[in-house]
Amino acid sequence: MSNAKSDMNIWGHLGELRKRVFRAVIGFLITTMVCFAFADKIIDYISIPIGGIQQLQSIEVTENMSVFMRVSLLSGFILAFPFILFQVLAFVMPGLTKKEQRWVKLSIPIAGVLYLAGAAFAFYVMVPAAVPFLVSFLGIPTTPRLANYMSFVTNMIFWIGLCFEFPLLAFVLAKINIITAKGLAKQWRIAIVAISVLAAVISPTVDPINMGILMAPLIVLYFISIIFAVIAKRNK
């Protein structure tokens, strides 16, 4: 495929990359500013698994503000994720065929749905399962800090949302011949071990219950990734 963009020299590509990064940052800033107006309501909602905002305490002067900013940034990122992904893919699309470009454009809304699904799984399944265990551990009364609790929940939402992008990532890598469905299927044992390690890193505790809650969807996502890799090469 030959066009003006594909014929650009290194400086042209760097200029295009700078433009895409600038647009992604601007989009992220806009969604973050929108989330500023609703950050207090979002914080109240995120506090539901712990029993409400009244169950938390703040002990530092800047703690409330830092939590406000953290929640606004995460919410802004989730809203801007499809647009950011579009800017990334728009940078590489000139080097693709028209058919591959159609697949890339289709992947953008799918990526947004997958990230939202991962974020929802983290908040509605992982957090409610982990919080009671952590708070009641050893039977000692615990009043979590606002910053600690929000950091814990937002980390879970962010990373598990990214993990739910595995199938789409497999599709893209299969399209550019880096991986194959057959190779993924042969390495399923190694994948389960890797998923176990990932679950241990992301999970708030190393107890088998919380790790199992995280591992189960990741294993399912791995096998879904194999299906996506098959689809990517179906017409090859």
The 8 nearest C-alpha neighbors of each residue, nearest first, counted from 0:
[[1, 96, 2, 94, 95, 5, 93, 97],
 [0, 2, 5, 6, 3, 4, 94, 93],
 [1, 3, 5, 4, 6, 0, 93, 7],
 [2, 4, 6, 5, 7, 1, 93, 11],
 [3, 5, 7, 6, 2, 93, 12, 1],
 [4, 6, 2, 7, 3, 1, 93, 94],
 [7, 5, 3, 4, 2, 8, 1, 11],
 [8, 6, 11, 4, 5, 12, 3, 9],
 [7, 9, 11, 10, 12, 6, 5, 13],
 [8, 10, 12, 11, 13, 7, 14, 6],
 [11, 9, 13, 12, 8, 14, 7, 15],
 [10, 12, 14, 7, 8, 9, 13, 15],
 [13, 11, 15, 9, 14, 10, 16, 7],
 [12, 14, 16, 10, 15, 11, 17, 9],
 [15, 13, 11, 17, 12, 16, 10, 18],
 [14, 16, 12, 18, 13, 17, 11, 19],
 [17, 15, 13, 19, 18, 14, 12, 20],
 [18, 16, 14, 20, 15, 19, 21, 13],
 [17, 19, 15, 21, 16, 20, 14, 22],
 [20, 18, 16, 22, 86, 21, 17, 23],
 [19, 21, 23, 17, 22, 18, 16, 24],
 [20, 22, 18, 24, 19, 23, 17, 25],
 [21, 23, 25, 19, 24, 20, 26, 18],
 [22, 24, 83, 20, 26, 21, 25, 27],
 [25, 23, 27, 21, 26, 22, 28, 20],
 [24, 26, 28, 22, 27, 23, 21, 29],
 [27, 25, 23, 29, 24, 28, 22, 79],
 [26, 28, 24, 30, 79, 25, 29, 31],
 [29, 27, 31, 25, 26, 30, 24, 32],
 [28, 30, 26, 32, 31, 27, 25, 33],
 [31, 29, 75, 33, 27, 32, 28, 79],
 [30, 32, 75, 34, 28, 33, 29, 72],
 [33, 31, 35, 29, 34, 30, 28, 36],
 [32, 34, 30, 31, 35, 36, 29, 37],
 [35, 33, 31, 37, 36, 71, 32, 38],
 [36, 34, 32, 38, 33, 37, 71, 31],
 [37, 35, 34, 33, 38, 32, 39, 40],
 [36, 38, 34, 40, 35, 39, 41, 33],
 [37, 39, 41, 35, 40, 71, 34, 36],
 [40, 38, 42, 41, 37, 43, 67, 36],
 [39, 41, 43, 42, 37, 38, 44, 45],
 [40, 42, 38, 44, 43, 39, 45, 37],
 [43, 41, 45, 39, 44, 40, 38, 46],
 [44, 42, 40, 46, 41, 45, 52, 39],
 [43, 45, 41, 46, 42, 47, 40, 51],
 [44, 46, 42, 47, 43, 41, 48, 152],
 [47, 45, 51, 43, 44, 52, 49, 48],
 [46, 48, 51, 50, 49, 44, 45, 43],
 [49, 47, 127, 50, 46, 126, 45, 130],
 [50, 48, 47, 46, 51, 130, 54, 131],
 [51, 49, 47, 48, 54, 46, 52, 53],
 [50, 52, 47, 46, 53, 54, 49, 43],
 [51, 53, 54, 46, 55, 43, 50, 47],
 [52, 54, 51, 55, 50, 56, 46, 49],
 [55, 53, 52, 51, 50, 142, 49, 56],
 [56, 54, 145, 143, 53, 144, 52, 142],
 [55, 57, 144, 145, 143, 58, 142, 54],
 [56, 58, 145, 144, 59, 62, 63, 55],
 [59, 57, 56, 60, 62, 144, 145, 61],
 [60, 58, 62, 61, 57, 63, 146, 56],
 [59, 61, 62, 58, 63, 57, 64, 65],
 [62, 60, 64, 59, 63, 65, 66, 58],
 [61, 63, 59, 65, 64, 60, 66, 146],
 [64, 62, 66, 65, 61, 67, 57, 60],
 [63, 65, 67, 61, 66, 62, 68, 60],
 [64, 66, 68, 62, 67, 63, 69, 61],
 [67, 65, 69, 63, 68, 64, 146, 70],
 [66, 68, 64, 65, 70, 69, 63, 71],
 [69, 67, 71, 65, 66, 70, 72, 64],
 [70, 68, 66, 72, 71, 67, 65, 73],
 [69, 71, 73, 72, 67, 68, 74, 66],
 [72, 70, 68, 74, 34, 69, 35, 73],
 [73, 71, 75, 69, 70, 74, 31, 68],
 [72, 74, 76, 70, 75, 71, 69, 77],
 [75, 73, 71, 77, 76, 72, 70, 78],
 [74, 76, 31, 30, 72, 78, 73, 77],
 [75, 77, 79, 73, 74, 78, 80, 72],
 [78, 76, 80, 74, 75, 79, 73, 115],
 [79, 77, 75, 76, 80, 30, 74, 81],
 [78, 80, 76, 82, 27, 77, 81, 75],
 [79, 81, 83, 77, 82, 78, 76, 84],
 [82, 80, 84, 111, 83, 79, 107, 85],
 [81, 83, 85, 79, 84, 80, 86, 23],
 [84, 82, 23, 80, 86, 85, 81, 79],
 [83, 85, 87, 81, 82, 86, 80, 88],
 [84, 86, 82, 88, 83, 87, 89, 81],
 [87, 85, 89, 83, 19, 84, 88, 23],
 [88, 86, 84, 85, 90, 89, 83, 19],
 [87, 89, 85, 90, 91, 86, 92, 84],
 [90, 88, 86, 92, 87, 91, 85, 93],
 [89, 91, 88, 87, 92, 86, 16, 19],
 [90, 92, 88, 89, 93, 94, 87, 95],
 [91, 93, 89, 95, 94, 90, 88, 100],
 [94, 92, 95, 91, 5, 4, 90, 89],
 [93, 95, 92, 91, 5, 0, 96, 4],
 [96, 94, 92, 93, 99, 100, 97, 0],
 [95, 97, 99, 98, 100, 0, 94, 93],
 [96, 98, 100, 99, 101, 95, 0, 92],
 [99, 97, 101, 100, 96, 102, 95, 103],
 [98, 100, 102, 96, 101, 97, 95, 103],
 [101, 99, 103, 97, 98, 102, 92, 95],
 [102, 100, 104, 98, 99, 103, 105, 97],
 [103, 101, 105, 99, 100, 104, 106, 98],
 [102, 104, 100, 106, 105, 101, 99, 107],
 [105, 103, 101, 106, 102, 107, 100, 85],
 [104, 106, 102, 103, 107, 101, 108, 109],
 [105, 107, 109, 103, 104, 108, 110, 102],
 [106, 108, 110, 109, 105, 104, 81, 85],
 [109, 107, 111, 110, 106, 112, 105, 81],
 [110, 108, 106, 112, 107, 111, 113, 105],
 [111, 109, 113, 107, 108, 112, 106, 114],
 [110, 112, 108, 114, 81, 109, 113, 115],
 [111, 113, 109, 115, 110, 114, 116, 108],
 [114, 112, 116, 110, 115, 111, 163, 164],
 [115, 113, 160, 117, 111, 116, 112, 163],
 [114, 116, 118, 112, 117, 113, 119, 111],
 [117, 115, 113, 119, 114, 118, 112, 120],
 [116, 118, 160, 120, 114, 163, 115, 119],
 [117, 119, 156, 160, 115, 121, 120, 116],
 [120, 118, 116, 122, 117, 121, 123, 115],
 [121, 119, 117, 124, 123, 118, 122, 116],
 [122, 120, 125, 118, 156, 119, 124, 123],
 [123, 121, 119, 126, 120, 124, 125, 118],
 [122, 124, 120, 119, 121, 125, 127, 126],
 [125, 123, 120, 121, 127, 122, 126, 128],
 [126, 124, 121, 128, 127, 122, 129, 123],
 [125, 127, 129, 122, 128, 130, 124, 121],
 [128, 126, 48, 130, 129, 125, 124, 123],
 [127, 129, 125, 126, 130, 124, 131, 209],
 [130, 128, 126, 132, 127, 131, 125, 133],
 [129, 131, 133, 132, 127, 126, 128, 134],
 [132, 130, 134, 133, 129, 135, 128, 127],
 [133, 131, 129, 130, 135, 134, 136, 128],
 [134, 132, 130, 136, 131, 135, 129, 204],
 [133, 135, 131, 132, 136, 141, 130, 140],
 [136, 134, 138, 132, 133, 131, 137, 139],
 [135, 137, 133, 138, 134, 132, 139, 131],
 [138, 136, 139, 135, 134, 140, 133, 132],
 [137, 139, 135, 136, 140, 134, 141, 133],
 [138, 140, 137, 141, 135, 136, 134, 142],
 [141, 139, 138, 142, 135, 134, 137, 136],
 [142, 140, 134, 143, 139, 135, 138, 136],
 [141, 143, 55, 54, 144, 56, 140, 134],
 [144, 142, 55, 141, 148, 145, 56, 147],
 [145, 143, 56, 147, 55, 146, 57, 148],
 [144, 146, 55, 148, 56, 57, 147, 149],
 [147, 145, 149, 144, 148, 66, 150, 62],
 [148, 146, 150, 144, 145, 149, 151, 143],
 [147, 149, 151, 145, 150, 146, 144, 152],
 [150, 148, 152, 146, 151, 147, 153, 145],
 [151, 149, 147, 153, 148, 152, 154, 146],
 [150, 152, 148, 154, 149, 153, 147, 155],
 [153, 151, 149, 155, 154, 150, 148, 156],
 [152, 154, 156, 150, 155, 151, 149, 157],
 [155, 153, 157, 151, 152, 156, 150, 158],
 [154, 156, 152, 153, 157, 158, 159, 121],
 [157, 155, 118, 153, 121, 154, 159, 158],
 [156, 158, 154, 160, 155, 159, 153, 161],
 [159, 157, 161, 160, 155, 156, 154, 162],
 [158, 160, 162, 161, 117, 156, 157, 155],
 [159, 161, 117, 114, 118, 157, 158, 163],
 [160, 162, 158, 159, 163, 164, 114, 157],
 [163, 161, 159, 164, 160, 165, 158, 117],
 [162, 164, 117, 161, 160, 165, 113, 114],
 [163, 165, 162, 161, 167, 166, 113, 168],
 [164, 166, 168, 163, 167, 162, 169, 224],
 [167, 165, 224, 169, 168, 164, 223, 227],
 [166, 168, 170, 169, 164, 165, 171, 110],
 [169, 167, 165, 171, 170, 166, 164, 172],
 [170, 168, 166, 172, 167, 171, 224, 228],
 [169, 171, 228, 167, 227, 173, 168, 172],
 [170, 172, 174, 168, 173, 169, 167, 175],
 [173, 171, 169, 177, 175, 174, 170, 178],
 [172, 174, 176, 178, 170, 228, 171, 175],
 [173, 175, 171, 172, 231, 176, 170, 232],
 [174, 176, 172, 173, 177, 171, 178, 170],
 [177, 175, 173, 174, 178, 172, 179, 171],
 [176, 178, 172, 175, 173, 179, 174, 171],
 [179, 177, 173, 176, 172, 182, 180, 183],
 [180, 178, 182, 181, 173, 228, 183, 176],
 [179, 181, 225, 228, 183, 182, 229, 184],
 [182, 180, 184, 179, 183, 185, 225, 229],
 [181, 183, 179, 185, 184, 180, 186, 178],
 [184, 182, 180, 186, 181, 185, 225, 179],
 [183, 185, 181, 182, 186, 187, 180, 225],
 [186, 184, 182, 183, 187, 181, 188, 180],
 [187, 185, 183, 189, 184, 188, 190, 182],
 [186, 188, 190, 189, 184, 185, 191, 183],
 [189, 187, 191, 190, 186, 192, 185, 193],
 [190, 188, 192, 186, 187, 191, 193, 194],
 [189, 191, 187, 193, 188, 192, 194, 186],
 [190, 192, 194, 188, 193, 189, 195, 187],
 [191, 193, 195, 189, 190, 194, 196, 188],
 [194, 192, 190, 196, 195, 191, 197, 189],
 [193, 195, 197, 191, 196, 192, 198, 190],
 [196, 194, 192, 198, 193, 197, 191, 199],
 [195, 197, 199, 193, 194, 198, 200, 192],
 [198, 196, 194, 200, 199, 195, 201, 193],
 [197, 199, 195, 201, 200, 196, 202, 210],
 [198, 200, 196, 202, 197, 201, 205, 195],
 [199, 201, 197, 198, 202, 196, 203, 205],
 [202, 200, 198, 199, 197, 203, 155, 158],
 [201, 203, 199, 204, 198, 200, 210, 209],
 [204, 202, 201, 129, 205, 209, 151, 200],
 [205, 203, 202, 206, 209, 199, 210, 129],
 [204, 206, 199, 210, 207, 202, 203, 209],
 [205, 207, 204, 208, 209, 210, 211, 199],
 [208, 206, 210, 211, 209, 205, 212, 204],
 [209, 207, 211, 210, 206, 212, 205, 128],
 [208, 210, 212, 211, 207, 206, 129, 213],
 [211, 209, 207, 213, 212, 208, 198, 214],
 [210, 212, 214, 208, 213, 209, 207, 215],
 [213, 211, 209, 210, 214, 215, 208, 125],
 [212, 214, 210, 211, 215, 198, 216, 209],
 [213, 215, 211, 217, 216, 212, 210, 218],
 [214, 216, 218, 217, 213, 212, 211, 219],
 [217, 215, 219, 218, 214, 220, 213, 212],
 [218, 216, 220, 214, 219, 215, 221, 213],
 [219, 217, 221, 220, 215, 216, 214, 222],
 [218, 220, 216, 222, 217, 221, 223, 215],
 [219, 221, 217, 223, 218, 222, 216, 224],
 [222, 220, 224, 218, 223, 219, 217, 225],
 [221, 223, 225, 224, 219, 220, 218, 226],
 [222, 224, 220, 226, 225, 221, 166, 219],
 [225, 223, 166, 221, 227, 222, 226, 169],
 [226, 224, 228, 180, 222, 223, 227, 183],
 [227, 225, 229, 223, 224, 228, 230, 222],
 [226, 228, 224, 230, 170, 229, 225, 166],
 [229, 227, 170, 225, 231, 180, 226, 173],
 [228, 230, 226, 227, 232, 231, 180, 233],
 [231, 229, 233, 227, 232, 228, 226, 170],
 [232, 230, 228, 229, 174, 170, 233, 173],
 [233, 231, 235, 229, 230, 234, 228, 174],
 [232, 234, 230, 235, 231, 229, 228, 227],
 [235, 233, 232, 231, 230, 229, 174, 98],
 [234, 232, 233, 231, 174, 230, 229, 176]]
